[in-house]
Amino acid sequence: MHSLSSKLSPLQLELLKVYSFNPSEEDLFAIKKMLAAYFAKKLVQRVDEAVEQQGITAGTLNSWLNEKM
């Protein structure tokens, strides 16, 4: 397990512990929602920080969101 643990991140190792308890599909869905909410919140915080530091306006953010790739 030592070589495996050196290749996995701490988050991956913790998730493996959760999976070892054989959670139900309902529990897995709830865990996915919690992780998504957590990382979405972090993203919003980082965007807010960047907006404040760079002086980016709401209009600029909206134009970036509407750009065609």
mmJSON file of the N, C-alpha and C atoms, coordinates in Angstrom:
{"data_MODEL":{"atom_site":{
"group_PDB":["ATOM","ATOM","ATOM","ATOM","ATOM","ATOM","ATOM","ATOM","ATOM","ATOM","ATOM","ATOM","ATOM","ATOM","ATOM","ATOM","ATOM","ATOM","ATOM","ATOM","ATOM","ATOM","ATOM","ATOM","ATOM","ATOM","ATOM","ATOM","ATOM","ATOM","ATOM","ATOM","ATOM","ATOM","ATOM","ATOM","ATOM","ATOM","ATOM","ATOM","ATOM","ATOM","ATOM","ATOM","ATOM","ATOM","ATOM","ATOM","ATOM","ATOM","ATOM","ATOM","ATOM","ATOM","ATOM","ATOM","ATOM","ATOM","ATOM","ATOM","ATOM","ATOM","ATOM","ATOM","ATOM","ATOM","ATOM","ATOM","ATOM","ATOM","ATOM","ATOM","ATOM","ATOM","ATOM","ATOM","ATOM","ATOM","ATOM","ATOM","ATOM","ATOM","ATOM","ATOM","ATOM","ATOM","ATOM","ATOM","ATOM","ATOM","ATOM","ATOM","ATOM","ATOM","ATOM","ATOM","ATOM","ATOM","ATOM","ATOM","ATOM","ATOM","ATOM","ATOM","ATOM","ATOM","ATOM","ATOM","ATOM","ATOM","ATOM","ATOM","ATOM","ATOM","ATOM","ATOM","ATOM","ATOM","ATOM","ATOM","ATOM","ATOM","ATOM","ATOM","ATOM","ATOM","ATOM","ATOM","ATOM","ATOM","ATOM","ATOM","ATOM","ATOM","ATOM","ATOM","ATOM","ATOM","ATOM","ATOM","ATOM","ATOM","ATOM","ATOM","ATOM","ATOM","ATOM","ATOM","ATOM","ATOM","ATOM","ATOM","ATOM","ATOM","ATOM","ATOM","ATOM","ATOM","ATOM","ATOM","ATOM","ATOM","ATOM","ATOM","ATOM","ATOM","ATOM","ATOM","ATOM","ATOM","ATOM","ATOM","ATOM","ATOM","ATOM","ATOM","ATOM","ATOM","ATOM","ATOM","ATOM","ATOM","ATOM","ATOM","ATOM","ATOM","ATOM","ATOM","ATOM","ATOM","ATOM","ATOM","ATOM","ATOM","ATOM","ATOM","ATOM","ATOM","ATOM","ATOM","ATOM","ATOM","ATOM","ATOM","ATOM","ATOM","ATOM"],
"id":[1,2,3,4,5,6,7,8,9,10,11,12,13,14,15,16,17,18,19,20,21,22,23,24,25,26,27,28,29,30,31,32,33,34,35,36,37,38,39,40,41,42,43,44,45,46,47,48,49,50,51,52,53,54,55,56,57,58,59,60,61,62,63,64,65,66,67,68,69,70,71,72,73,74,75,76,77,78,79,80,81,82,83,84,85,86,87,88,89,90,91,92,93,94,95,96,97,98,99,100,101,102,103,104,105,106,107,108,109,110,111,112,113,114,115,116,117,118,119,120,121,122,123,124,125,126,127,128,129,130,131,132,133,134,135,136,137,138,139,140,141,142,143,144,145,146,147,148,149,150,151,152,153,154,155,156,157,158,159,160,161,162,163,164,165,166,167,168,169,170,171,172,173,174,175,176,177,178,179,180,181,182,183,184,185,186,187,188,189,190,191,192,193,194,195,196,197,198,199,200,201,202,203,204,205,206,207],
"type_symbol":["N","C","C","N","C","C","N","C","C","N","C","C","N","C","C","N","C","C","N","C","C","N","C","C","N","C","C","N","C","C","N","C","C","N","C","C","N","C","C","N","C","C","N","C","C","N","C","C","N","C","C","N","C","C","N","C","C","N","C","C","N","C","C","N","C","C","N","C","C","N","C","C","N","C","C","N","C","C","N","C","C","N","C","C","N","C","C","N","C","C","N","C","C","N","C","C","N","C","C","N","C","C","N","C","C","N","C","C","N","C","C","N","C","C","N","C","C","N","C","C","N","C","C","N","C","C","N","C","C","N","C","C","N","C","C","N","C","C","N","C","C","N","C","C","N","C","C","N","C","C","N","C","C","N","C","C","N","C","C","N","C","C","N","C","C","N","C","C","N","C","C","N","C","C","N","C","C","N","C","C","N","C","C","N","C","C","N","C","C","N","C","C","N","C","C","N","C","C","N","C","C","N","C","C","N","C","C"],
"label_atom_id":["N","CA","C","N","CA","C","N","CA","C","N","CA","C","N","CA","C","N","CA","C","N","CA","C","N","CA","C","N","CA","C","N","CA","C","N","CA","C","N","CA","C","N","CA","C","N","CA","C","N","CA","C","N","CA","C","N","CA","C","N","CA","C","N","CA","C","N","CA","C","N","CA","C","N","CA","C","N","CA","C","N","CA","C","N","CA","C","N","CA","C","N","CA","C","N","CA","C","N","CA","C","N","CA","C","N","CA","C","N","CA","C","N","CA","C","N","CA","C","N","CA","C","N","CA","C","N","CA","C","N","CA","C","N","CA","C","N","CA","C","N","CA","C","N","CA","C","N","CA","C","N","CA","C","N","CA","C","N","CA","C","N","CA","C","N","CA","C","N","CA","C","N","CA","C","N","CA","C","N","CA","C","N","CA","C","N","CA","C","N","CA","C","N","CA","C","N","CA","C","N","CA","C","N","CA","C","N","CA","C","N","CA","C","N","CA","C","N","CA","C","N","CA","C","N","CA","C","N","CA","C","N","CA","C","N","CA","C","N","CA","C"],
"label_alt_id":[null,null,null,null,null,null,null,null,null,null,null,null,null,null,null,null,null,null,null,null,null,null,null,null,null,null,null,null,null,null,null,null,null,null,null,null,null,null,null,null,null,null,null,null,null,null,null,null,null,null,null,null,null,null,null,null,null,null,null,null,null,null,null,null,null,null,null,null,null,null,null,null,null,null,null,null,null,null,null,null,null,null,null,null,null,null,null,null,null,null,null,null,null,null,null,null,null,null,null,null,null,null,null,null,null,null,null,null,null,null,null,null,null,null,null,null,null,null,null,null,null,null,null,null,null,null,null,null,null,null,null,null,null,null,null,null,null,null,null,null,null,null,null,null,null,null,null,null,null,null,null,null,null,null,null,null,null,null,null,null,null,null,null,null,null,null,null,null,null,null,null,null,null,null,null,null,null,null,null,null,null,null,null,null,null,null,null,null,null,null,null,null,null,null,null,null,null,null,null,null,null,null,null,null,null,null,null],
"label_comp_id":["MET","MET","MET","HIS","HIS","HIS","SER","SER","SER","LEU","LEU","LEU","SER","SER","SER","SER","SER","SER","LYS","LYS","LYS","LEU","LEU","LEU","SER","SER","SER","PRO","PRO","PRO","LEU","LEU","LEU","GLN","GLN","GLN","LEU","LEU","LEU","GLU","GLU","GLU","LEU","LEU","LEU","LEU","LEU","LEU","LYS","LYS","LYS","VAL","VAL","VAL","TYR","TYR","TYR","SER","SER","SER","PHE","PHE","PHE","ASN","ASN","ASN","PRO","PRO","PRO","SER","SER","SER","GLU","GLU","GLU","GLU","GLU","GLU","ASP","ASP","ASP","LEU","LEU","LEU","PHE","PHE","PHE","ALA","ALA","ALA","ILE","ILE","ILE","LYS","LYS","LYS","LYS","LYS","LYS","MET","MET","MET","LEU","LEU","LEU","ALA","ALA","ALA","ALA","ALA","ALA","TYR","TYR","TYR","PHE","PHE","PHE","ALA","ALA","ALA","LYS","LYS","LYS","LYS","LYS","LYS","LEU","LEU","LEU","VAL","VAL","VAL","GLN","GLN","GLN","ARG","ARG","ARG","VAL","VAL","VAL","ASP","ASP","ASP","GLU","GLU","GLU","ALA","ALA","ALA","VAL","VAL","VAL","GLU","GLU","GLU","GLN","GLN","GLN","GLN","GLN","GLN","GLY","GLY","GLY","ILE","ILE","ILE","THR","THR","THR","ALA","ALA","ALA","GLY","GLY","GLY","THR","THR","THR","LEU","LEU","LEU","ASN","ASN","ASN","SER","SER","SER","TRP","TRP","TRP","LEU","LEU","LEU","ASN","ASN","ASN","GLU","GLU","GLU","LYS","LYS","LYS","MET","MET","MET"],
"label_asym_id":["A","A","A","A","A","A","A","A","A","A","A","A","A","A","A","A","A","A","A","A","A","A","A","A","A","A","A","A","A","A","A","A","A","A","A","A","A","A","A","A","A","A","A","A","A","A","A","A","A","A","A","A","A","A","A","A","A","A","A","A","A","A","A","A","A","A","A","A","A","A","A","A","A","A","A","A","A","A","A","A","A","A","A","A","A","A","A","A","A","A","A","A","A","A","A","A","A","A","A","A","A","A","A","A","A","A","A","A","A","A","A","A","A","A","A","A","A","A","A","A","A","A","A","A","A","A","A","A","A","A","A","A","A","A","A","A","A","A","A","A","A","A","A","A","A","A","A","A","A","A","A","A","A","A","A","A","A","A","A","A","A","A","A","A","A","A","A","A","A","A","A","A","A","A","A","A","A","A","A","A","A","A","A","A","A","A","A","A","A","A","A","A","A","A","A","A","A","A","A","A","A","A","A","A","A","A","A"],
"label_entity_id":["1","1","1","1","1","1","1","1","1","1","1","1","1","1","1","1","1","1","1","1","1","1","1","1","1","1","1","1","1","1","1","1","1","1","1","1","1","1","1","1","1","1","1","1","1","1","1","1","1","1","1","1","1","1","1","1","1","1","1","1","1","1","1","1","1","1","1","1","1","1","1","1","1","1","1","1","1","1","1","1","1","1","1","1","1","1","1","1","1","1","1","1","1","1","1","1","1","1","1","1","1","1","1","1","1","1","1","1","1","1","1","1","1","1","1","1","1","1","1","1","1","1","1","1","1","1","1","1","1","1","1","1","1","1","1","1","1","1","1","1","1","1","1","1","1","1","1","1","1","1","1","1","1","1","1","1","1","1","1","1","1","1","1","1","1","1","1","1","1","1","1","1","1","1","1","1","1","1","1","1","1","1","1","1","1","1","1","1","1","1","1","1","1","1","1","1","1","1","1","1","1","1","1","1","1","1","1"],
"label_seq_id":[1,1,1,2,2,2,3,3,3,4,4,4,5,5,5,6,6,6,7,7,7,8,8,8,9,9,9,10,10,10,11,11,11,12,12,12,13,13,13,14,14,14,15,15,15,16,16,16,17,17,17,18,18,18,19,19,19,20,20,20,21,21,21,22,22,22,23,23,23,24,24,24,25,25,25,26,26,26,27,27,27,28,28,28,29,29,29,30,30,30,31,31,31,32,32,32,33,33,33,34,34,34,35,35,35,36,36,36,37,37,37,38,38,38,39,39,39,40,40,40,41,41,41,42,42,42,43,43,43,44,44,44,45,45,45,46,46,46,47,47,47,48,48,48,49,49,49,50,50,50,51,51,51,52,52,52,53,53,53,54,54,54,55,55,55,56,56,56,57,57,57,58,58,58,59,59,59,60,60,60,61,61,61,62,62,62,63,63,63,64,64,64,65,65,65,66,66,66,67,67,67,68,68,68,69,69,69],
"pdbx_PDB_ins_code":[null,null,null,null,null,null,null,null,null,null,null,null,null,null,null,null,null,null,null,null,null,null,null,null,null,null,null,null,null,null,null,null,null,null,null,null,null,null,null,null,null,null,null,null,null,null,null,null,null,null,null,null,null,null,null,null,null,null,null,null,null,null,null,null,null,null,null,null,null,null,null,null,null,null,null,null,null,null,null,null,null,null,null,null,null,null,null,null,null,null,null,null,null,null,null,null,null,null,null,null,null,null,null,null,null,null,null,null,null,null,null,null,null,null,null,null,null,null,null,null,null,null,null,null,null,null,null,null,null,null,null,null,null,null,null,null,null,null,null,null,null,null,null,null,null,null,null,null,null,null,null,null,null,null,null,null,null,null,null,null,null,null,null,null,null,null,null,null,null,null,null,null,null,null,null,null,null,null,null,null,null,null,null,null,null,null,null,null,null,null,null,null,null,null,null,null,null,null,null,null,null,null,null,null,null,null,null],
"Cartn_x":[0.823,0.0,0.864,2.096,2.965,3.196,3.485,3.734,2.465,1.327,0.055,-0.226,0.011,-0.276,0.64,1.832,2.725,2.294,1.453,0.988,-0.363,-1.066,-2.386,-2.313,-3.204,-3.264,-3.944,-3.787,-4.483,-6.005,-6.565,-8.009,-8.393,-7.62,-7.911,-7.841,-6.859,-6.733,-7.938,-8.405,-9.58,-10.826,-10.954,-12.108,-12.066,-10.888,-10.774,-11.251,-10.966,-11.467,-12.989,-13.595,-15.065,-15.617,-15.02,-15.504,-15.329,-14.388,-14.18,-15.371,-16.207,-17.409,-18.592,-18.376,-19.401,-20.666,-20.55,-21.704,-22.777,-24.002,-25.125,-25.022,-25.805,-25.836,-26.299,-27.238,-27.733,-26.612,-25.818,-24.697,-23.655,-23.372,-22.401,-22.861,-24.144,-24.695,-24.558,-24.841,-24.721,-23.271,-22.342,-20.917,-20.5,-20.954,-20.631,-21.165,-22.38,-22.961,-22.162,-21.738,-20.944,-19.613,-18.955,-17.676,-17.856,-18.9,-19.16,-19.425,-20.221,-20.526,-19.271,-18.441,-17.205,-16.287,-16.055,-15.146,-15.752,-17.064,-17.718,-17.543,-17.697,-17.52,-16.091,-15.11,-13.707,-13.463,-14.042,-13.873,-14.453,-15.653,-16.288,-15.439,-14.903,-14.041,-12.805,-12.197,-10.989,-11.302,-12.443,-12.844,-13.113,-13.817,-14.083,-12.781,-11.803,-10.514,-9.822,-9.846,-9.204,-9.906,-11.227,-12.003,-11.615,-11.538,-11.189,-9.761,-8.828,-7.423,-7.167,-7.849,-7.592,-8.53,-9.531,-10.477,-11.387,-11.685,-12.542,-13.996,-14.744,-16.138,-17.063,-18.291,-19.305,-19.55,-19.501,-19.69,-18.622,-17.379,-16.285,-16.483,-16.855,-17.108,-18.22,-19.294,-20.407,-19.984,-19.167,-18.723,-17.844,-16.998,-16.18,-17.049,-18.092,-18.978,-19.715,-19.952,-20.724,-19.86,-18.521,-17.639,-17.836,-17.787,-17.876,-16.483,-16.37,-15.061,-14.875],
"Cartn_y":[-1.197,0.0,1.257,1.136,2.307,2.911,2.077,2.622,3.221,2.619,3.162,4.499,4.59,5.832,6.961,6.639,7.699,8.236,7.51,7.942,8.645,8.508,9.102,10.348,11.288,12.499,12.185,13.047,12.842,12.735,13.522,13.446,12.073,11.562,10.239,9.156,9.268,8.288,8.342,9.541,9.666,9.094,9.336,8.794,7.263,6.708,5.248,4.706,5.426,5.001,5.007,6.029,6.107,4.926,4.647,3.548,2.186,2.078,0.789,0.401,1.369,1.085,0.699,0.61,0.234,1.09,2.392,3.283,2.993,3.341,3.143,4.159,3.941,4.882,6.257,6.255,7.514,8.261,7.53,8.15,8.672,7.906,8.349,9.63,9.692,10.895,12.091,11.881,12.966,13.426,12.483,12.825,13.625,13.211,13.947,15.367,15.522,16.856,17.72,17.135,17.888,18.323,17.409,17.753,18.834,18.71,19.707,21.075,21.118,22.38,22.991,22.164,22.644,23.276,22.561,23.083,24.26,24.289,25.44,26.677,26.505,27.629,28.159,27.249,27.672,28.432,27.96,28.63,30.034,30.17,31.487,32.421,31.927,32.762,33.228,32.325,32.697,33.683,33.502,34.456,35.813,35.819,37.088,37.8,37.047,37.634,38.214,37.465,37.925,39.164,39.165,40.312,41.558,41.399,42.541,43.012,42.08,42.44,43.052,42.547,42.996,44.111,44.423,45.471,45.061,43.793,43.277,43.607,44.049,44.418,43.232,43.343,42.318,42.216,43.329,43.332,42.525,42.662,41.892,40.401,40.043,38.632,38.079,38.835,38.376,38.221,39.128,39.006,37.769,37.456,36.258,35.017,35.022,33.859,33.621,34.684,34.585,34.439,34.404,34.219,32.83,32.757,31.459,30.884,29.611,28.966,28.367],
"Cartn_z":[0.0,0.0,0.0,0.481,0.549,-0.839,-1.845,-3.179,-3.768,-3.47,-3.952,-3.289,-1.983,-1.272,-1.715,-2.195,-2.661,-4.028,-4.738,-6.049,-5.981,-4.864,-4.716,-3.85,-4.132,-3.317,-1.987,-1.014,0.255,0.082,-0.826,-1.083,-1.618,-2.552,-3.112,-2.038,-1.155,-0.076,0.857,1.174,2.038,1.361,0.064,-0.661,-0.702,-0.815,-0.768,0.568,1.638,2.949,2.979,2.391,2.333,1.548,0.407,-0.436,0.229,1.142,1.811,2.683,3.02,3.813,2.94,1.634,0.67,0.819,0.573,0.721,-0.33,0.009,-0.917,-2.058,-3.1,-4.226,-3.744,-2.81,-2.252,-1.523,-0.755,-0.057,-1.041,-2.082,-3.086,-3.77,-4.072,-4.702,-3.758,-2.477,-1.497,-1.372,-1.386,-1.306,-2.537,-3.713,-4.945,-4.874,-4.355,-4.233,-3.255,-2.139,-1.163,-1.764,-2.48,-3.101,-4.163,-4.966,-6.004,-5.378,-4.313,-3.641,-3.036,-2.437,-1.824,-2.871,-3.973,-4.988,-5.753,-5.909,-6.542,-5.668,-4.354,-3.431,-3.496,-3.53,-3.633,-4.931,-6.026,-7.307,-7.264,-6.725,-6.639,-5.789,-4.686,-3.84,-4.593,-5.344,-6.091,-7.209,-7.876,-8.918,-8.288,-7.156,-6.468,-6.093,-5.596,-5.243,-6.476,-7.566,-8.796,-9.339,-9.287,-9.765,-8.977,-7.653,-6.806,-7.066,-7.157,-7.345,-8.718,-9.733,-11.107,-11.551,-10.722,-11.102,-12.252,-12.347,-13.417,-13.087,-14.09,-13.873,-14.158,-13.666,-13.935,-15.443,-16.125,-17.57,-18.296,-17.845,-18.445,-18.192,-16.96,-16.656,-17.536,-17.698,-18.534,-19.985,-20.481,-21.87,-22.045,-21.046,-21.117,-21.114,-20.305,-20.237,-21.55,-22.282,-23.528,-24.771,-24.598,-25.745,-26.335,-27.641,-28.324,-28.463,-28.208,-28.292,-29.637],
"occupancy":[1.0,1.0,1.0,1.0,1.0,1.0,1.0,1.0,1.0,1.0,1.0,1.0,1.0,1.0,1.0,1.0,1.0,1.0,1.0,1.0,1.0,1.0,1.0,1.0,1.0,1.0,1.0,1.0,1.0,1.0,1.0,1.0,1.0,1.0,1.0,1.0,1.0,1.0,1.0,1.0,1.0,1.0,1.0,1.0,1.0,1.0,1.0,1.0,1.0,1.0,1.0,1.0,1.0,1.0,1.0,1.0,1.0,1.0,1.0,1.0,1.0,1.0,1.0,1.0,1.0,1.0,1.0,1.0,1.0,1.0,1.0,1.0,1.0,1.0,1.0,1.0,1.0,1.0,1.0,1.0,1.0,1.0,1.0,1.0,1.0,1.0,1.0,1.0,1.0,1.0,1.0,1.0,1.0,1.0,1.0,1.0,1.0,1.0,1.0,1.0,1.0,1.0,1.0,1.0,1.0,1.0,1.0,1.0,1.0,1.0,1.0,1.0,1.0,1.0,1.0,1.0,1.0,1.0,1.0,1.0,1.0,1.0,1.0,1.0,1.0,1.0,1.0,1.0,1.0,1.0,1.0,1.0,1.0,1.0,1.0,1.0,1.0,1.0,1.0,1.0,1.0,1.0,1.0,1.0,1.0,1.0,1.0,1.0,1.0,1.0,1.0,1.0,1.0,1.0,1.0,1.0,1.0,1.0,1.0,1.0,1.0,1.0,1.0,1.0,1.0,1.0,1.0,1.0,1.0,1.0,1.0,1.0,1.0,1.0,1.0,1.0,1.0,1.0,1.0,1.0,1.0,1.0,1.0,1.0,1.0,1.0,1.0,1.0,1.0,1.0,1.0,1.0,1.0,1.0,1.0,1.0,1.0,1.0,1.0,1.0,1.0,1.0,1.0,1.0,1.0,1.0,1.0],
"B_iso_or_equiv":[0.0,0.0,0.0,0.0,0.0,0.0,0.0,0.0,0.0,0.0,0.0,0.0,0.0,0.0,0.0,0.0,0.0,0.0,0.0,0.0,0.0,0.0,0.0,0.0,0.0,0.0,0.0,0.0,0.0,0.0,0.0,0.0,0.0,0.0,0.0,0.0,0.0,0.0,0.0,0.0,0.0,0.0,0.0,0.0,0.0,0.0,0.0,0.0,0.0,0.0,0.0,0.0,0.0,0.0,0.0,0.0,0.0,0.0,0.0,0.0,0.0,0.0,0.0,0.0,0.0,0.0,0.0,0.0,0.0,0.0,0.0,0.0,0.0,0.0,0.0,0.0,0.0,0.0,0.0,0.0,0.0,0.0,0.0,0.0,0.0,0.0,0.0,0.0,0.0,0.0,0.0,0.0,0.0,0.0,0.0,0.0,0.0,0.0,0.0,0.0,0.0,0.0,0.0,0.0,0.0,0.0,0.0,0.0,0.0,0.0,0.0,0.0,0.0,0.0,0.0,0.0,0.0,0.0,0.0,0.0,0.0,0.0,0.0,0.0,0.0,0.0,0.0,0.0,0.0,0.0,0.0,0.0,0.0,0.0,0.0,0.0,0.0,0.0,0.0,0.0,0.0,0.0,0.0,0.0,0.0,0.0,0.0,0.0,0.0,0.0,0.0,0.0,0.0,0.0,0.0,0.0,0.0,0.0,0.0,0.0,0.0,0.0,0.0,0.0,0.0,0.0,0.0,0.0,0.0,0.0,0.0,0.0,0.0,0.0,0.0,0.0,0.0,0.0,0.0,0.0,0.0,0.0,0.0,0.0,0.0,0.0,0.0,0.0,0.0,0.0,0.0,0.0,0.0,0.0,0.0,0.0,0.0,0.0,0.0,0.0,0.0,0.0,0.0,0.0,0.0,0.0,0.0],
"pdbx_formal_charge":[null,null,null,null,null,null,null,null,null,null,null,null,null,null,null,null,null,null,null,null,null,null,null,null,null,null,null,null,null,null,null,null,null,null,null,null,null,null,null,null,null,null,null,null,null,null,null,null,null,null,null,null,null,null,null,null,null,null,null,null,null,null,null,null,null,null,null,null,null,null,null,null,null,null,null,null,null,null,null,null,null,null,null,null,null,null,null,null,null,null,null,null,null,null,null,null,null,null,null,null,null,null,null,null,null,null,null,null,null,null,null,null,null,null,null,null,null,null,null,null,null,null,null,null,null,null,null,null,null,null,null,null,null,null,null,null,null,null,null,null,null,null,null,null,null,null,null,null,null,null,null,null,null,null,null,null,null,null,null,null,null,null,null,null,null,null,null,null,null,null,null,null,null,null,null,null,null,null,null,null,null,null,null,null,null,null,null,null,null,null,null,null,null,null,null,null,null,null,null,null,null,null,null,null,null,null,null],
"auth_seq_id":[1,1,1,2,2,2,3,3,3,4,4,4,5,5,5,6,6,6,7,7,7,8,8,8,9,9,9,10,10,10,11,11,11,12,12,12,13,13,13,14,14,14,15,15,15,16,16,16,17,17,17,18,18,18,19,19,19,20,20,20,21,21,21,22,22,22,23,23,23,24,24,24,25,25,25,26,26,26,27,27,27,28,28,28,29,29,29,30,30,30,31,31,31,32,32,32,33,33,33,34,34,34,35,35,35,36,36,36,37,37,37,38,38,38,39,39,39,40,40,40,41,41,41,42,42,42,43,43,43,44,44,44,45,45,45,46,46,46,47,47,47,48,48,48,49,49,49,50,50,50,51,51,51,52,52,52,53,53,53,54,54,54,55,55,55,56,56,56,57,57,57,58,58,58,59,59,59,60,60,60,61,61,61,62,62,62,63,63,63,64,64,64,65,65,65,66,66,66,67,67,67,68,68,68,69,69,69],
"auth_comp_id":["MET","MET","MET","HIS","HIS","HIS","SER","SER","SER","LEU","LEU","LEU","SER","SER","SER","SER","SER","SER","LYS","LYS","LYS","LEU","LEU","LEU","SER","SER","SER","PRO","PRO","PRO","LEU","LEU","LEU","GLN","GLN","GLN","LEU","LEU","LEU","GLU","GLU","GLU","LEU","LEU","LEU","LEU","LEU","LEU","LYS","LYS","LYS","VAL","VAL","VAL","TYR","TYR","TYR","SER","SER","SER","PHE","PHE","PHE","ASN","ASN","ASN","PRO","PRO","PRO","SER","SER","SER","GLU","GLU","GLU","GLU","GLU","GLU","ASP","ASP","ASP","LEU","LEU","LEU","PHE","PHE","PHE","ALA","ALA","ALA","ILE","ILE","ILE","LYS","LYS","LYS","LYS","LYS","LYS","MET","MET","MET","LEU","LEU","LEU","ALA","ALA","ALA","ALA","ALA","ALA","TYR","TYR","TYR","PHE","PHE","PHE","ALA","ALA","ALA","LYS","LYS","LYS","LYS","LYS","LYS","LEU","LEU","LEU","VAL","VAL","VAL","GLN","GLN","GLN","ARG","ARG","ARG","VAL","VAL","VAL","ASP","ASP","ASP","GLU","GLU","GLU","ALA","ALA","ALA","VAL","VAL","VAL","GLU","GLU","GLU","GLN","GLN","GLN","GLN","GLN","GLN","GLY","GLY","GLY","ILE","ILE","ILE","THR","THR","THR","ALA","ALA","ALA","GLY","GLY","GLY","THR","THR","THR","LEU","LEU","LEU","ASN","ASN","ASN","SER","SER","SER","TRP","TRP","TRP","LEU","LEU","LEU","ASN","ASN","ASN","GLU","GLU","GLU","LYS","LYS","LYS","MET","MET","MET"],
"auth_asym_id":["A","A","A","A","A","A","A","A","A","A","A","A","A","A","A","A","A","A","A","A","A","A","A","A","A","A","A","A","A","A","A","A","A","A","A","A","A","A","A","A","A","A","A","A","A","A","A","A","A","A","A","A","A","A","A","A","A","A","A","A","A","A","A","A","A","A","A","A","A","A","A","A","A","A","A","A","A","A","A","A","A","A","A","A","A","A","A","A","A","A","A","A","A","A","A","A","A","A","A","A","A","A","A","A","A","A","A","A","A","A","A","A","A","A","A","A","A","A","A","A","A","A","A","A","A","A","A","A","A","A","A","A","A","A","A","A","A","A","A","A","A","A","A","A","A","A","A","A","A","A","A","A","A","A","A","A","A","A","A","A","A","A","A","A","A","A","A","A","A","A","A","A","A","A","A","A","A","A","A","A","A","A","A","A","A","A","A","A","A","A","A","A","A","A","A","A","A","A","A","A","A","A","A","A","A","A","A"],
"auth_atom_id":["N","CA","C","N","CA","C","N","CA","C","N","CA","C","N","CA","C","N","CA","C","N","CA","C","N","CA","C","N","CA","C","N","CA","C","N","CA","C","N","CA","C","N","CA","C","N","CA","C","N","CA","C","N","CA","C","N","CA","C","N","CA","C","N","CA","C","N","CA","C","N","CA","C","N","CA","C","N","CA","C","N","CA","C","N","CA","C","N","CA","C","N","CA","C","N","CA","C","N","CA","C","N","CA","C","N","CA","C","N","CA","C","N","CA","C","N","CA","C","N","CA","C","N","CA","C","N","CA","C","N","CA","C","N","CA","C","N","CA","C","N","CA","C","N","CA","C","N","CA","C","N","CA","C","N","CA","C","N","CA","C","N","CA","C","N","CA","C","N","CA","C","N","CA","C","N","CA","C","N","CA","C","N","CA","C","N","CA","C","N","CA","C","N","CA","C","N","CA","C","N","CA","C","N","CA","C","N","CA","C","N","CA","C","N","CA","C","N","CA","C","N","CA","C","N","CA","C","N","CA","C","N","CA","C","N","CA","C","N","CA","C"],
"pdbx_PDB_model_num":[1,1,1,1,1,1,1,1,1,1,1,1,1,1,1,1,1,1,1,1,1,1,1,1,1,1,1,1,1,1,1,1,1,1,1,1,1,1,1,1,1,1,1,1,1,1,1,1,1,1,1,1,1,1,1,1,1,1,1,1,1,1,1,1,1,1,1,1,1,1,1,1,1,1,1,1,1,1,1,1,1,1,1,1,1,1,1,1,1,1,1,1,1,1,1,1,1,1,1,1,1,1,1,1,1,1,1,1,1,1,1,1,1,1,1,1,1,1,1,1,1,1,1,1,1,1,1,1,1,1,1,1,1,1,1,1,1,1,1,1,1,1,1,1,1,1,1,1,1,1,1,1,1,1,1,1,1,1,1,1,1,1,1,1,1,1,1,1,1,1,1,1,1,1,1,1,1,1,1,1,1,1,1,1,1,1,1,1,1,1,1,1,1,1,1,1,1,1,1,1,1,1,1,1,1,1,1]
}}}
